Amino acid sequence: MNIVDARAYLSAALTNKNTCLEGLDSASGTMKPALVKSVINTYKHVSNSLSVLPKPGTGTPKGQKNNQPLMNAPKLSTRKQGLFQDSDRGEYDPNEVLVVAADGTGNFSSITEAINFAPNNSMGRIVIYVKEGIYEENVEIPSYKTNIVMLGDGSDVTVITGNRSVGDGWTTFRSATLAVSGDGFLARDIAIENSAGPEKHQAVALRVNADLTAFYRCAIYGYQDTLYVHSFRQFYRECDIFGTIDFIFGNAAAILQDCNIISRKPLPGQFTVITAQSRDSPDEDTGISIQNCSIIATLDLYSNSSSFKSYLGRPWRVYSRTVYLESYIDNFIDPKGWTKWSTEQPLDTLYYGEYDNYGPGSSIDNRVQWLGYHLMDYGDAYRFTVSEFINGDGWLDTTSVPYDNGI
């Protein structure tokens, strides 16, 4: 394991600590204080380990790739390099592809059955083709189901849908319609939906707590807490992401590139906010980087935009880190751009940045005056690119997902 991998894993471990403590919030009993104290004390060692690890050098020259291979990136044969190309399913022996069909014409009628059948701890890609249909199930990709590839017939016709929510007694973490814990997971041309609705509060459509994951041409539908970029290194390309409050949130190192990020009309008295990043320590190599995306809204929010404030993000935790690079920002976004989580929260430790954005909502004239808010230059922005921030040149090449590695 190299330093880059080690830092990614330790950052994820610290995120798991916070998720564990959040899960314990609703617990009761005499052992709860001792358990909480034990978790906190144990993870002090993780935090100390991360703080003493050197940060790798940054600044790959413009136009060059950082090709250092990463620990868990699978090596594909030439025959499988076309994995995410439109003609790819024809390149496979049908016996090598697990076919899921809601109408019974495949090997399985549910996605969960195919996941259960897939080999454990695979070092090579396991392709699951999910045919057109509505799949009403909560799908989990366990940590021992590695390198799963899920291909749909299009995000308009292959749909995974569930309706778990905090309002119905689930934790935010457990509410996900699709929960990915297996490293190397890839998805293309699939829609993932949480249909619980805005009245049910937190209701996750997609949760990802796995390393080296990529989503291409997918649609992710929800309201509050739609996309939980929980931990590790993640990449989203040409996806449509819908939500109302904190709808892209978590503590992964996540890059969204060429995506449509679409705010929906919230409930009366609410506001919309796109990101809620939860970095808890300056040592964590985490954050949300939104590059060359379109920040837009649904028609009913546009027509009622005077009734609802809309923001680019708010800090879930004190070292929250989110940047918008080279993106179109429409005029429904409040001129301040960003908002507070609470009145007591410090605003000098977070890092919120904007670089070379455009559109009627991109004006920086009236942005927040926080110490943690930055108008970025090229060097600042380059730190949050595919090459630098998620080491993408070391693993995205093996997926055939298109990506831009720099600014």
C-alpha positions as CSV (number, residue, x, y, z in Angstrom):
1,M,0.0,0.0,0.0
2,N,1.4,3.4,-0.9
3,I,0.9,6.7,1.0
4,V,-2.0,7.8,-1.2
5,D,-3.9,4.6,-0.4
6,A,-3.1,4.6,3.2
7,R,-4.3,8.2,3.6
8,A,-7.6,7.3,1.8
9,Y,-8.2,4.4,4.1
10,L,-7.5,6.2,7.3
11,S,-9.7,9.1,6.2
12,A,-12.5,6.6,5.5
13,A,-11.9,5.0,8.9
14,L,-12.5,8.4,10.6
15,T,-15.7,8.9,8.6
16,N,-16.9,5.5,9.8
17,K,-16.3,6.6,13.4
18,N,-18.7,9.5,13.0
19,T,-21.3,7.3,11.2
20,C,-21.1,4.8,14.1
21,L,-21.6,7.5,16.7
22,E,-24.6,8.9,14.7
23,G,-26.1,5.4,14.7
24,L,-25.6,5.2,18.5
25,D,-27.5,8.5,19.0
26,S,-30.8,6.7,19.1
27,A,-29.6,3.9,21.3
28,S,-30.3,3.6,25.0
29,G,-29.2,1.4,27.9
30,T,-26.6,1.4,30.6
31,M,-23.8,0.4,28.3
32,K,-24.2,3.3,25.8
33,P,-21.8,5.8,27.5
34,A,-19.1,3.2,27.8
35,L,-19.5,2.1,24.1
36,V,-19.4,5.7,22.9
37,K,-16.3,6.4,24.9
38,S,-14.7,3.3,23.6
39,V,-15.4,4.2,20.0
40,I,-14.0,7.7,20.5
41,N,-10.8,6.5,22.3
42,T,-10.1,3.8,19.7
43,Y,-10.3,6.2,16.8
44,K,-7.9,8.6,18.4
45,H,-5.2,6.2,17.2
46,V,-6.6,6.3,13.7
47,S,-6.5,10.1,13.7
48,N,-3.0,10.2,15.1
49,S,-1.8,7.8,12.4
50,L,-3.3,9.9,9.7
51,S,-1.8,13.1,11.1
52,V,1.8,11.6,11.0
53,L,1.5,10.3,7.5
54,P,3.2,12.7,5.0
55,K,0.9,14.2,2.4
56,P,2.1,13.2,-1.1
57,G,3.5,15.9,-3.3
58,T,1.0,17.6,-5.6
59,G,1.3,19.6,-8.8
60,T,1.6,17.2,-11.7
61,P,2.6,19.5,-14.6
62,K,-0.3,20.6,-16.9
63,G,-1.1,18.0,-19.5
64,Q,0.7,15.1,-17.7
65,K,-1.1,12.2,-16.0
66,N,-0.3,10.8,-12.6
67,N,-0.2,7.1,-13.6
68,Q,0.9,5.5,-10.3
69,P,-1.3,2.4,-10.1
70,L,-3.5,2.1,-7.0
71,M,-3.8,-0.9,-4.7
72,N,-7.3,-2.1,-5.7
73,A,-7.5,-1.1,-9.3
74,P,-8.2,-4.2,-11.4
75,K,-6.2,-4.9,-14.5
76,L,-8.4,-5.6,-17.5
77,S,-7.7,-7.7,-20.4
78,T,-7.8,-6.0,-23.8
79,R,-11.1,-7.7,-24.6
80,K,-12.7,-6.1,-21.5
81,Q,-11.3,-2.5,-22.1
82,G,-14.5,-1.6,-23.9
83,L,-16.5,-2.0,-20.7
84,F,-18.4,1.2,-20.8
85,Q,-18.7,1.6,-24.6
86,D,-22.2,1.3,-26.1
87,S,-21.4,-1.9,-28.0
88,D,-19.7,-3.6,-25.1
89,R,-22.3,-6.2,-24.2
90,G,-21.9,-7.8,-27.6
91,E,-18.2,-8.4,-26.8
92,Y,-19.0,-10.8,-24.0
93,D,-19.7,-14.4,-24.0
94,P,-23.3,-14.5,-22.6
95,N,-22.1,-17.0,-20.0
96,E,-19.9,-14.4,-18.5
97,V,-22.6,-11.8,-18.0
98,L,-25.3,-12.1,-15.2
99,V,-28.6,-10.9,-16.7
100,V,-31.3,-9.5,-14.5
101,A,-34.8,-9.1,-16.1
102,A,-37.9,-8.0,-14.2
103,D,-40.0,-9.9,-16.8
104,G,-38.2,-13.2,-16.1
105,T,-36.2,-13.4,-19.4
106,G,-32.8,-13.3,-17.6
107,N,-30.8,-15.4,-15.2
108,F,-32.4,-13.5,-12.3
109,S,-35.5,-11.5,-11.7
110,S,-34.0,-9.3,-9.0
111,I,-30.7,-7.4,-8.7
112,T,-30.2,-8.8,-5.2
113,E,-30.2,-12.4,-6.5
114,A,-27.5,-11.5,-9.0
115,I,-25.4,-9.8,-6.4
116,N,-25.7,-12.9,-4.1
117,F,-24.7,-15.2,-7.0
118,A,-21.6,-13.1,-8.0
119,P,-18.3,-14.5,-6.7
120,N,-16.8,-13.0,-3.5
121,N,-13.7,-10.9,-3.5
122,S,-13.3,-11.0,-7.2
123,M,-10.1,-9.4,-8.6
124,G,-11.7,-9.1,-12.1
125,R,-14.8,-7.3,-13.2
126,I,-18.1,-9.1,-12.7
127,V,-20.7,-7.8,-15.2
128,I,-24.4,-7.6,-14.2
129,Y,-26.7,-6.5,-17.0
130,V,-29.9,-5.1,-15.7
131,K,-32.5,-5.1,-18.4
132,E,-35.2,-2.4,-18.8
133,G,-37.7,-2.5,-15.9
134,I,-38.7,-1.2,-12.5
135,Y,-36.8,-3.0,-9.7
136,E,-38.5,-2.3,-6.4
137,E,-35.8,-3.4,-4.0
138,N,-33.1,-2.1,-1.7
139,V,-29.9,-3.4,-3.1
140,E,-26.7,-3.8,-1.0
141,I,-23.2,-4.5,-2.5
142,P,-21.3,-5.9,0.5
143,S,-17.6,-5.2,1.0
144,Y,-16.8,-8.7,-0.1
145,K,-18.5,-8.2,-3.5
146,T,-15.7,-6.4,-5.2
147,N,-15.5,-5.1,-8.8
148,I,-19.1,-5.4,-9.6
149,V,-20.2,-3.7,-12.9
150,M,-23.9,-2.9,-13.2
151,L,-25.0,-2.0,-16.7
152,G,-28.6,-0.8,-17.5
153,D,-30.5,-0.1,-20.7
154,G,-30.7,3.6,-19.9
155,S,-31.4,5.8,-16.9
156,D,-34.9,6.4,-18.3
157,V,-35.9,2.7,-18.4
158,T,-33.7,0.7,-15.9
159,V,-34.8,2.0,-12.5
160,I,-34.0,0.8,-9.0
161,T,-36.5,2.2,-6.5
162,G,-37.0,2.1,-2.7
163,N,-38.7,4.3,-0.1
164,R,-36.8,3.9,3.2
165,S,-36.5,7.1,5.2
166,V,-35.6,8.5,8.6
167,G,-39.3,9.5,8.8
168,D,-40.2,5.8,8.8
169,G,-37.6,4.8,11.4
170,W,-34.4,4.0,9.3
171,T,-31.1,5.7,10.0
172,T,-29.8,7.9,7.2
173,F,-27.1,5.4,6.5
174,R,-29.5,2.4,6.2
175,S,-32.1,4.3,4.2
176,A,-30.3,3.9,0.8
177,T,-32.0,2.3,-2.1
178,L,-28.6,1.2,-3.5
179,A,-25.8,0.9,-0.9
180,V,-22.3,0.2,-2.2
181,S,-19.6,-1.1,0.1
182,G,-17.7,-3.2,-2.4
183,D,-14.6,-1.6,-3.8
184,G,-14.3,-1.1,-7.6
185,F,-18.1,-0.8,-8.2
186,L,-19.1,0.7,-11.5
187,A,-22.5,1.6,-12.8
188,R,-23.8,2.9,-16.2
189,D,-27.2,3.8,-17.6
190,I,-29.2,3.1,-14.5
191,A,-31.6,5.3,-12.4
192,I,-31.6,5.0,-8.6
193,E,-34.5,6.5,-6.7
194,N,-35.7,7.0,-3.2
195,S,-39.4,7.7,-3.6
196,A,-40.1,8.5,0.1
197,G,-40.8,12.1,-0.7
198,P,-39.8,15.4,1.0
199,E,-42.1,14.8,4.0
200,K,-40.1,11.8,5.2
201,H,-36.9,13.9,5.8
202,Q,-33.6,12.1,5.1
203,A,-34.1,9.4,2.5
204,V,-31.0,8.3,0.6
205,A,-31.2,7.0,-3.0
206,L,-27.5,6.1,-3.4
207,R,-24.9,5.6,-0.6
208,V,-21.3,4.8,-1.6
209,N,-18.7,3.8,1.1
210,A,-16.4,1.9,-1.3
211,D,-13.1,2.9,-2.9
212,L,-12.4,3.4,-6.6
213,T,-16.1,3.6,-7.7
214,A,-17.5,5.3,-10.8
215,F,-21.0,6.1,-12.1
216,Y,-21.6,7.0,-15.7
217,R,-24.8,8.3,-17.3
218,C,-26.9,7.4,-14.2
219,A,-29.8,9.3,-12.7
220,I,-30.1,9.7,-8.9
221,Y,-33.5,10.9,-7.6
222,G,-34.5,11.9,-4.1
223,Y,-35.3,14.9,-2.0
224,Q,-33.3,15.3,1.3
225,D,-30.0,13.5,1.3
226,T,-30.2,12.0,-2.2
227,L,-26.6,11.1,-2.8
228,Y,-24.5,10.0,0.2
229,V,-20.9,10.2,-0.9
230,H,-19.9,8.5,2.4
231,S,-16.2,7.7,2.1
232,F,-13.2,6.8,-0.1
233,R,-12.6,7.9,-3.7
234,Q,-15.6,8.3,-6.0
235,F,-16.2,9.6,-9.5
236,Y,-19.5,10.7,-11.2
237,R,-19.7,11.5,-14.9
238,E,-22.7,12.7,-16.9
239,C,-25.1,11.9,-14.2
240,D,-28.4,13.7,-13.3
241,I,-28.8,14.2,-9.5
242,F,-32.0,15.6,-8.1
243,G,-32.8,16.8,-4.6
244,T,-33.8,19.5,-2.1
245,I,-31.7,19.7,1.1
246,D,-28.1,18.5,1.5
247,F,-28.7,16.3,-1.5
248,I,-25.0,15.6,-2.2
249,F,-23.4,14.9,1.2
250,G,-20.8,12.9,3.1
251,N,-17.0,12.7,3.5
252,A,-15.7,11.0,0.4
253,A,-13.1,12.4,-2.0
254,A,-15.7,12.8,-4.7
255,I,-15.6,14.4,-8.1
256,L,-18.7,15.1,-10.1
257,Q,-17.9,16.0,-13.7
258,D,-20.2,17.0,-16.6
259,C,-23.3,16.3,-14.4
260,N,-26.7,18.0,-14.2
261,I,-27.3,18.9,-10.5
262,I,-30.9,19.7,-10.2
263,S,-32.6,21.3,-7.2
264,R,-36.2,20.4,-6.6
265,K,-38.9,22.5,-5.0
266,P,-38.9,21.8,-1.2
267,L,-41.7,21.9,1.3
268,P,-43.1,25.3,2.3
269,G,-40.7,27.0,4.8
270,Q,-37.7,25.0,3.6
271,F,-34.7,26.1,1.5
272,T,-32.6,24.1,-1.0
273,V,-28.9,23.4,-0.5
274,I,-26.9,21.2,-2.8
275,T,-23.9,20.0,-0.7
276,A,-23.3,19.2,2.9
277,Q,-19.7,18.0,3.1
278,S,-18.7,16.5,6.5
279,R,-14.9,16.6,6.7
280,D,-14.0,16.5,10.4
281,S,-10.2,17.0,10.4
282,P,-7.8,19.0,8.3
283,D,-5.8,15.8,7.8
284,E,-8.5,14.1,5.8
285,D,-8.0,14.0,2.0
286,T,-11.7,14.4,1.4
287,G,-14.2,16.9,-0.1
288,I,-16.7,17.4,-3.0
289,S,-15.4,18.7,-6.3
290,I,-18.0,19.8,-8.8
291,Q,-16.4,20.4,-12.2
292,N,-18.0,21.4,-15.5
293,C,-21.5,20.7,-14.2
294,S,-24.8,22.5,-14.7
295,I,-26.4,23.8,-11.5
296,I,-30.0,24.1,-12.4
297,A,-33.5,23.6,-11.0
298,T,-36.8,22.0,-11.8
299,L,-39.5,24.1,-13.5
300,D,-41.7,24.3,-10.3
301,L,-38.7,25.6,-8.3
302,Y,-37.9,28.2,-11.0
303,S,-41.5,29.4,-11.1
304,N,-41.4,29.7,-7.2
305,S,-37.8,30.8,-6.8
306,S,-38.8,34.0,-5.0
307,S,-40.4,31.8,-2.2
308,F,-37.3,29.6,-1.6
309,K,-33.7,30.4,-0.9
310,S,-31.2,28.1,-2.7
311,Y,-27.5,27.6,-1.9
312,L,-24.5,25.8,-3.2
313,G,-23.6,24.3,0.2
314,R,-23.4,24.4,3.9
315,P,-20.9,22.9,6.3
316,W,-22.0,19.7,8.0
317,R,-18.8,19.6,10.0
318,V,-16.1,22.3,10.8
319,Y,-13.6,21.3,8.1
320,S,-16.2,21.0,5.4
321,R,-14.6,21.2,1.9
322,T,-16.5,21.8,-1.4
323,V,-15.5,23.5,-4.6
324,Y,-17.3,24.4,-7.9
325,L,-15.0,24.5,-10.9
326,E,-15.9,25.7,-14.5
327,S,-19.6,25.1,-13.9
328,Y,-22.7,26.8,-15.1
329,I,-24.7,28.2,-12.1
330,D,-28.2,29.4,-12.8
331,N,-29.9,32.4,-11.2
332,F,-32.0,30.5,-8.6
333,I,-28.9,30.3,-6.4
334,D,-28.9,33.0,-3.8
335,P,-26.2,35.7,-4.4
336,K,-24.5,34.8,-1.1
337,G,-23.9,31.4,-2.6
338,W,-23.4,29.5,0.7
339,T,-25.2,29.3,4.0
340,K,-24.4,28.3,7.6
341,W,-25.3,25.0,9.3
342,S,-25.7,26.7,12.7
343,T,-25.1,30.1,14.2
344,E,-22.3,28.8,16.5
345,Q,-20.3,27.0,13.8
346,P,-16.8,28.5,13.0
347,L,-16.5,29.6,9.4
348,D,-12.7,29.9,9.2
349,T,-11.8,26.2,9.2
350,L,-14.0,25.1,6.3
351,Y,-12.8,25.4,2.6
352,Y,-15.4,26.6,0.1
353,G,-14.1,27.6,-3.3
354,E,-15.2,28.8,-6.7
355,Y,-13.2,28.9,-9.9
356,D,-14.1,30.1,-13.4
357,N,-17.8,29.4,-13.1
358,Y,-20.3,31.1,-15.4
359,G,-24.0,31.8,-15.7
360,P,-26.4,34.2,-14.0
361,G,-25.9,32.7,-10.6
362,S,-22.1,32.6,-10.7
363,S,-21.5,36.3,-9.8
364,I,-19.1,36.6,-6.9
365,D,-19.9,40.2,-6.1
366,N,-22.2,39.3,-3.1
367,R,-20.8,36.0,-2.0
368,V,-20.3,35.3,1.7
369,Q,-17.3,37.0,3.4
370,W,-16.2,34.0,5.5
371,L,-12.5,33.4,6.0
372,G,-13.1,29.8,4.7
373,Y,-14.5,31.0,1.4
374,H,-12.0,31.3,-1.5
375,L,-12.0,32.7,-5.0
376,M,-9.6,30.1,-6.4
377,D,-6.8,30.5,-8.9
378,Y,-5.6,27.9,-11.3
379,G,-3.3,26.2,-8.8
380,D,-6.0,26.0,-6.1
381,A,-8.4,24.5,-8.6
382,Y,-5.9,22.0,-9.9
383,R,-5.7,20.4,-6.4
384,F,-9.3,19.3,-6.9
385,T,-9.0,17.6,-10.3
386,V,-9.3,13.9,-11.2
387,S,-5.5,13.6,-11.4
388,E,-4.8,15.2,-8.0
389,F,-7.8,14.7,-5.8
390,I,-8.9,11.1,-6.5
391,N,-5.7,9.8,-8.2
392,G,-7.9,9.0,-11.1
393,D,-5.2,8.4,-13.7
394,G,-4.2,5.4,-11.6
395,W,-7.6,3.7,-11.8
396,L,-10.2,5.4,-14.1
397,D,-8.3,4.2,-17.2
398,T,-9.2,0.7,-16.3
399,T,-13.0,1.5,-16.4
400,S,-13.3,3.2,-19.8
401,V,-15.4,5.9,-18.1
402,P,-14.5,9.1,-19.9
403,Y,-12.9,11.8,-17.7
404,D,-11.0,15.1,-17.9
405,N,-7.9,14.8,-15.7
406,G,-7.1,18.5,-15.3
407,I,-8.6,22.0,-15.6
